Amino acid sequence: MSIDNQDPFYHLSGLSVSFPTRPCSYPPPILVKHAHLYFDDADLFICQREILYGLHQRHFNTPYFTQILTTIEPGRTAARGTVPTLPIPFNDISSFTFITFVSILYQPNDFHTHTQGWREIKKLADEWGYPHIWLRAEEKLREIDFFSSTPLQRLMRVPVQTRLMAEQTYIRWKIRHQPWDYGSVEDDSYLPWDYESDESVEDDSP
């Protein structure tokens, strides 16, 4: 079985599914395999209420998951997540958020989502220990924020030194290409640099 190459949110129809806050027993008395995210060769098992995901440990090789997968609780014969009957429960995460994160793990080069999706990915990446995914989400959120802002807002987000250089370049252009009423200016302290004209002055003296 493989993940469908369609958009990772295709099967959710664009809806974020949240589970009710009612308490649930563990292990769940009934488990139903997810229609698309249960692999025949799965060695990592995660559940959300009664929905069971069969994934691969190689995609979850972080200290967060390693500790869970190597800890056998008293009275148990296996660690959580290592067998289908003892899955790792993530009942406080919406199915939309979880499937989004699984999608970027399995299809990192063919992954797209919206602003909220990147926010959820960034949050989980920080909690579960995926620094490269956290950085990718952070960069995407900055990019979205940058292109959704006005030109002035974009300029104000540029580092101060770079912004000052841009302002100085603009003022230089204004001085060179537009008439300037120097008589209305008492001094030249308004200039942020020592302005020197590029025009040479010929010396008429003998």
Secondary structure, DSSP 8 states (H G I E B T S, - for coil): ----SS-TTGGGTT-----------SS-S--EEEEEEE-TT--EEEEETTEEEEE-GGGG-SHHHHHHHT---TT-SS-TTSSTTS-EE-TTS-HHHHHHHHHHHH-TTS----HHHHHHHHHHHHHHT-HHHHHHHHHHHHHHHHHTS-HHHHHHHS-HHHHHHHHHHHHHHHHHHS---GGG-S-STT-SS----SS-------
